[in-house]
Amino acid sequence: MEIVVKRIAKKETYTIGRLYLLADGDVKRKALSGKTAGDKRSFEHSFDLEKLSKDSYFCDTLEPTWRNLKGVELQPGEVNARFSRESGKVARKIPGRTAIPEGSYRVLITKSPRFKKWLPYVQGVPGFEGIRIHAGNKPEDTQSCILVGENRVKGMVVNSRIWLHRLMNRIQAAENQGEGIWITII
């Protein structure tokens, strides 16, 4: 199963996204080895963007502020040096207040020491540790994690526990069918 988070609103203090669920057959996966010894392996997942439709839409997401951690070229409307969004320049990470970089990552279900419950853990995010998908409502609840819910209030997600429970059920069903669980952030 591929969880796809498509970021749609990169605001000053938060990032809103749409979460889609794709079947394994809809995704092509490729592992890339590191450039030097000791580098972590990275993954490149590709899929037809037409698959991100009403049929595969699951819920909304809330993350901390997006910063240009990879130094990508931005569209003219996205350039904003004040919020670490300068085109072509790598921004610095602010711990707990920065959204994870775009890419594909493995997702495991592990017991969270902080929440004392089983939650999705996003593994192998460069420069980040302990990234979870969990319930919460406001940007202050994120701590660099991904919150799930419905974006009915500006800058927030609501009904987060319900959507987390639904996501956990879908992940469990996919694991029972022998599928790997991945997340791709675009």
KAVEN-V696336 format. One record per residue. N is the residue number from 0. OMEGA is omega in radians with two decimals (none if undefined). NEAR is the number of other ideal C-beta (glycine too) atoms within 10 Angstrom. Layout:
BEGIN
n = (N;N)
omega = (OMEGA;OMEGA)
near = (NEAR;NEAR)
END
This chain:
BEGIN
n = (0;1;2;3;4;5;6;7;8;9;10;11;12;13;14;15;16;17;18;19;20;21;22;23;24;25;26;27;28;29;30;31;32;33;34;35;36;37;38;39;40;41;42;43;44;45;46;47;48;49;50;51;52;53;54;55;56;57;58;59;60;61;62;63;64;65;66;67;68;69;70;71;72;73;74;75;76;77;78;79;80;81;82;83;84;85;86;87;88;89;90;91;92;93;94;95;96;97;98;99;100;101;102;103;104;105;106;107;108;109;110;111;112;113;114;115;116;117;118;119;120;121;122;123;124;125;126;127;128;129;130;131;132;133;134;135;136;137;138;139;140;141;142;143;144;145;146;147;148;149;150;151;152;153;154;155;156;157;158;159;160;161;162;163;164;165;166;167;168;169;170;171;172;173;174;175;176;177;178;179;180;181;182;183;184;185)
omega = (3.10;3.02;-3.14;3.05;3.10;-3.12;-3.06;-3.13;3.13;-3.05;-3.08;-3.05;-3.12;3.08;3.10;3.12;3.02;-3.12;3.13;3.07;3.13;3.08;3.13;-3.11;-3.13;-3.00;3.01;-3.08;-3.14;3.09;3.13;3.12;3.14;-3.11;3.12;3.13;3.14;3.09;3.06;3.06;3.09;-3.08;3.10;3.13;3.12;3.14;3.12;-3.12;3.07;3.13;3.11;-3.04;3.09;-3.11;-3.10;3.10;-3.12;3.14;3.10;3.11;3.05;3.11;3.04;-3.11;3.05;3.05;-3.07;-3.07;-3.13;3.12;-3.12;3.07;-3.08;3.05;-3.11;3.14;-3.10;-3.06;-3.14;-3.07;-3.11;-3.12;3.11;3.14;-3.12;-3.07;3.08;-3.14;-3.14;3.12;3.07;-3.14;3.01;-3.04;3.11;-3.09;-3.12;3.08;-3.13;-3.12;3.09;3.13;3.13;-3.06;3.07;3.09;3.08;3.01;-3.14;3.13;-3.12;3.08;-3.12;-3.05;3.13;3.08;3.13;-3.10;3.04;3.13;3.14;-2.99;2.98;3.10;-3.09;3.10;-3.12;3.04;3.05;-3.13;-3.09;2.90;-3.06;3.14;3.12;-3.06;-2.99;3.10;3.13;-3.13;-2.97;-3.07;-3.11;3.13;3.13;3.08;3.12;3.13;3.13;3.13;3.13;3.13;-3.09;3.08;-3.11;2.88;-3.14;-3.10;-3.03;-3.13;3.13;-3.10;3.06;3.12;3.12;3.12;3.11;3.10;3.13;3.10;3.14;3.12;3.12;3.11;3.11;3.09;3.10;3.14;2.98;-3.13;-3.11;3.01;3.07;3.11;3.10;none)
near = (20;25;26;26;23;15;16;12;15;20;13;11;12;23;22;19;26;18;21;22;18;19;13;15;7;14;18;10;15;10;9;12;8;10;7;5;5;5;11;10;9;16;15;12;18;11;19;10;10;7;15;16;9;6;8;18;14;16;21;24;26;26;23;23;20;25;21;24;19;11;12;14;9;16;7;6;6;14;13;14;11;7;15;18;19;17;15;10;12;13;18;9;17;12;10;11;16;22;27;23;18;14;17;22;22;14;20;13;14;12;10;15;7;11;11;8;11;12;20;24;19;22;14;14;18;13;11;18;8;13;22;20;24;22;20;20;18;14;21;12;16;25;17;22;25;25;27;29;23;14;18;10;11;9;15;20;27;13;16;21;13;14;22;21;11;14;19;17;10;14;20;13;11;18;14;8;9;7;14;13;18;21;24;22;22;15)
END
